[in-house]
Amino acid sequence: MKNTDEVKKILRVTSVWLLSISAVYGQSQNTQAAGCEKGKSKHCKLVRALDSPQQTSNDVFITAHRGLWGDLPETTIASTREAQQEGWKIIEVDVMRTKDDELLLMHDQQINRMSGQKTREYASGSSQDKPGNATWVRNLNYHSNTQNVPNRQNQKGTLGALKKMPLKNKWGTKLSGDHNKFRTASNLFPELRQWDGVLLALDIKDKNLEDYKWTTSQLLKLGKEKGVLTRLLFKPGSGIAGITYDDLSDYLKDQGTYSDFQNKVTVALIVQPESFGSGNEFKKYMQPWMDNLPSLALVETIYKNDNDFLLKSSSQLGGQSPVDWIKSFGYRTGVFWDNATDCRGVTDGRGHWFTPDDKNFTDYRGSMEWLLNKKPGMIVTDRPDVTRSFLQLFNQYNSLSFK
């Protein structure tokens, strides 16, 4: 057998088959996340299920994106608690580094949308921010006592006291209570330890590569300190699209955190079509992740329409699409599902699948029928309740996602 990829594929599929047989006879099922190899807890059962190859029915998991938000502000202690209390088992939050090295629960690079503060770049209409901009989160101090908003006369000023700011919900209402304010991963992890059966997905949003690697390593250290490593799911490739295995792993090895990333947590690599120009480029990118990272269980594939690179067959991948090629090695794939509010879509960039054009920019993820035809193993969504109803209708819902 001369084709190395085919050999690896056969070995992985055979291994999965043998493990499934042992599970049937009551033996412990092995898993990519070695920390849950023999664990009998609810969250370890969930990890093992996520790590198994996806089936044809009853096997699509749901992730509550940014917690359960709408009436509550997104990616807060409040929205995360709400998701857990409602019974969702995979909950995603966004994290990024502040100037004073806190792990802020935050999606945007600037705080204006969530806080109502009009920072300098926002007020001047800048939409193409760069990592050096004064009002990006990486330049703000979480613990500062000031409330100075950087402006043209005060470009070095710091908008501080983030922890004191009330945040807005989806409808623009600022809510009281500490759980509706900016908080950090240090505030959330102790709660996670009490939530057996919950897997917390960490979507790192740093746009600066060094910040991104630092945040990853610090989250691993914090997870170990708080005893929640096996309850964490990391999503490399989000804030830094196309981050390589070598780039991230070399840094984590230097920091002494690679072993936990390799063996204790769960990893869902994010791949985006614009990062690749050919099937060979995609294969070259994916191979180190698959060969060296036992904790890799899922690959979140960011496709939006039938013409996306990730869905088109490639002779360099044996005639398979990149998504099907990933599945052939036994990895589960996932996708983000946009939810429109009505037939016109919404004004914040979501819902644009309702306005097809001739430039191939249409996003069809708003159509659940279209999405299910791609057979994802995981759907990340702002409306897990609606998604569950669709999946139940098509008999594709995995009940481990919800109590």
N, C-alpha and C positions, 0 to 999 in steps of 0.2 A: 504494500500500500504506500504509494509515493506522495499522495496529497496530504500534507500535514493538517490542513483545516478539516478534511474529511475524517482523519483519524481522531482528532480532538472531538469532533461532533459525535462520532460513534461512541467514543468513550464516555462522553457526558450523558448521552441519551441512555446508554447501557447502565450507567451508574444510577440515573434517576429511576430506571425500570426496576433495578435490584432493590433500591431503597423503598420503592412503593410496595414491593412484595413483602419486605420486612415489616413495613407499617401494618399491612393487612394481618400479619401474624402476631401483632402486639408488641413488636420490638421497637426500640426508640428509632425514629426516623432521623437521619442525619440532615443537616441544613447548612446553607452557605454561612449563616451567622453562627459561628462556633460557640458563641456565648449561650445560644439556645439549643445546642445540640441535644442535651439531655434534659433541658428544662421542662417542667410540667405545668408551669404557670400559664395563664390565659394569653399573656402577650407573647410568650414563646410559641404557643400553638398558632397564633396569628403569623408570626415570623416564618414558621415552617411552611404554612400554607402559601404565603406570598412567594416563598422560594421555590415552590413546586411549579412545574410547567403548567401553563393554563390549559384548561379543558374546553370542550366545545359548548358546554352549557353550565349554568349555575356557578359560574366561576369568574365573574367580573367584580373586582373590589372597588370600593368608593372611598375617596379621601375628601374630608371636609376642608376645603381650601380656605385658609386664613381663619379657621374656626367656624363657628356659626355666627355670621354677622349680617347686618342689615339694620335691625333695631339696635344692635350693639356695634361699637367700632371694630373694624377688622384687626386681626393679628394682635389682640390684646389678651390679658389674663381673662377678661370677661367673656370674650368670644370663644376662647379655648375651653374655659370651664363649661360654657353653655353646650358646646359640642360633646364634651364628656358626659355631662349630666343628661343630655338627650339620648346618649347611648352610642355615639359614633366612636369607632375603634381606631381609625387612622385619621389623625388631625395634623394639618400642616400649618406652620407659622414661618414667617420670614424673619431673618436675622441679619444684622450688619454691625460693623465696628464704629464706635464713636471716637472722637478725638482723645478722650480720656480712657480709652480701652475698655468700654463697656459693650456687652453683647445685646444691643438694642433690638427689641421685637418691632420690626419695621419693614415695610415693603418698598416705599418710595425713597429716592435719593434725597428728596427735600421733604420738609415737614408740613408744607403749606396745605396740602389737601386734607390731611388728617386733623390739623390743629386750627386752621383758619388764619394762621400767621402768614402774611404776604412777604416772603423773603425777597431779596434784591433781584435775583435772577427771575423769579416768578413774576414780580411786578413789572419787570421790563419786557416780559413776553418771551424770554428765552426758553426754547423747547429742546435745544441741543446742548445739554449740560455736559461739562467735563469734570473729571475727578478733582481738579484743583479749585473748583468754584467754592467761594467762601461759605455758601449756605447749604452745601451738601452735608449729610449727616456725619460723614467722616471728619468734618471740620467743626463739629459742634460738641460741646462738653455736656454730658448727661448730668454731671454734678455741679455745674456752674450755678452761682446764685444770681447771675445777671439775666436780664430779659432784653438785651440789646439786639435789635435786628440789623444785620449788616446791610448797609446802603452805600450809595456812591461816595458819601463823605466818610463812611466808617466801614471800609471794606474788610478790615481785619477784626471787626467786632464779632462776638460769639453769641449766638442765640442759645442761652443756657436754660437751666431749670426745667429741662424736658420732663422730669419726673413729676412736676407740679401742673402740667398742662392738661386740661380736660380735652378729650378727643371727640371728633364728630362721628356720628353714625352715617349710614348710607343716605339718609334724608337730610343731612346737614345740621342735625341737632347735637349740641355739645352735652355730654352726659357727665354727671357728678360721680364721685366714688373713685377710690384708688385703682380699682380693677379696670376702669375706663380711661386710664392715663398711660403714657409711655412707660413701659416696664421692660425688664431685661430677662435673658434666659436664666439668670441666677434666681429670679423671682419665680419662674415657672417650673424649673426642674424639681424642686422639692414637692410640688403638687403632683407632678407626673409619677413620682415614686409611689404615691398612694392610689394611683389609677391602674390597677392590674387589668390587663387586657387591652391597654391603649398603646399604640405606636405613634410617636411624635415625629413627623416629617419636618426636617429643618432645611428650608430653602434659603441659602446664603445669597444675599443680594449685593454684596460688595462688588463694585465695578473696577476697582484697582486690584491687580493680581496679588500683590503682596498682602493687602488687606484681606483678600479672599482666603488665602492660605492661612494667614494668622487666625482668622475667625474659625476656620475649620478645626485647626489644632486646639484652640481655646475651648471650643464646644466639646471636643473629645475629652479634654482635661476636666472640664466641669461635669460632664456626664459621668466620668469615673469617680470624681469626688462625691457626687450626689447618689451614686449607685444606680444609675439609670441607663448605662451604656446599651444594654440589649433592648431598650425601649426606644432607641433613636434610629431614625432613617435619614441618611444624608443624601443630598441631591446635587452632586457636582455637575457643573455645566450650565447652571442657571444664570447666576450673576456674571460669570465669565464663560461665555459660549466657547466650546471647543477646547477647554482646559485639558491638557494632556495628562495621562496617567503618570508619566515620569516627573512632570513638573510638580504635581501635587504630592506624589509619594516621596520624592526626594526631600521636600520640605518637612513632611511629617516624620520622616526618619530622623532628620536632624533635630527635631523637637522631641523625639522619643514617644510620639503618639501614633506611629504608623501601625504597630501591632494591633492596637484597639480598632483602628479603622479597617484593618484587614480581616479581623477575626471576631470582633465583638458587636459591632453595629450592623445595620442593614444598609445597603447602598442602592439607590435608584439613579443611575446615570442618565442625564438629560442630553439628548442629541438633537441638533437643529439642522435643517436641510442646507441652510446657507453656509455651513461650515465645511461642506464637501463638494467636490467637483466631479468625482467618479466613484465607482464601486470599489476600486482599489484603494483610494484615499480613505473611504469609510472603513474598509477592512483593516487597513494599517492603523487607523485610529482606535478601533475597537479591540484589536487583538491583545494589546497589553492589559487592558482592563479585564478581559475575560481570562487571560492566562495567569494573572497574578493576584486577583482580588476575590478570594472566596466569599466575601461579604456581598458581592454584587448579585442581587436577586432580580432586579427589574431594570428596564431601560425605558425611560419616558421619551416617547418619540413625538416631536413637535411638528406634526403635519396638519395642513389646513385644507387641502383640496387634492383631487385625484392626480394633478400634475406635479405634486411635490416630489422631490428627489427620493424621499424615504419610502414612497409608495410605488415607485416605478421600478420595473424589473431591470436587472443589470446582468449582462453576460459575465461580468467580472465577479459576480456573486452566484454563479451557477444558474443564472436565469431567474433568480429570486429578487424580490425587492429587499432593501435594507431591513425593513420591518420583519419580513418573513425569514430573512437570513438570521436575524437575532433569535427569533422564536425557534428556529431549527436547532439551536444549541441548548434549548430548554429554558431560556430566559423569558420571563413574563414581560410584556410591553404595556405601556400606559400612555394616556393622552389627557390633555386638559380640555374640558367641555365648557365652552362659553354658553351663558344663558341670557337670552334677550328678554327684555321686559314686555315687549309687544311686537307687532309685525313691522314696526319701523326700526327696530333695534334700539340701541341706547346711545347716548352722546359721548361716553367716555372711551370710545374705541371698540367696545364690544357690540355685537349685533350686526357687524358690517357684512355678514354673509347674506343679508337681505338685499344688498345692492350690488349685484354682479356687474362686472365691467369686462372690457376686452383686454385688460392688462394682467389677467390671471392673479389678481390680488384677493379674490373672493375667499372668505373663510367659511367653509361648510361645517365647521364643528358645531354650529348651532342646531344642526339636524341630527337628532339621535339615531334616526334610521340610517343615515349615511355613516355615522360613527360606528354603529354596531356592526355594519358590514365589514369594517376593518378588523373586527374581533380583538379589541383591546383587552388586556387582562386587568387594567386599573384605569379608573376614570377619576381625575381630580376636578372638583367642581365647587362652585360657590353655592349651589343648591343641591346638596346631597339628598334631600327629601324627594325632590322632583326626579332626580336621576334614579333613585331606588325604584320609584313607581314605574319608570320606563323599563328598567332592567327586569323587574318582576313580570311586566307584561310580555316580555320576550323570553322569559325563563332563563335569564343569564345572570341573575344576581347572586353573589356569594354572601350568605347571611353572616359570615364572620365579620363583615364590615360594620355591623350594627348589633346591638344587644338583642 
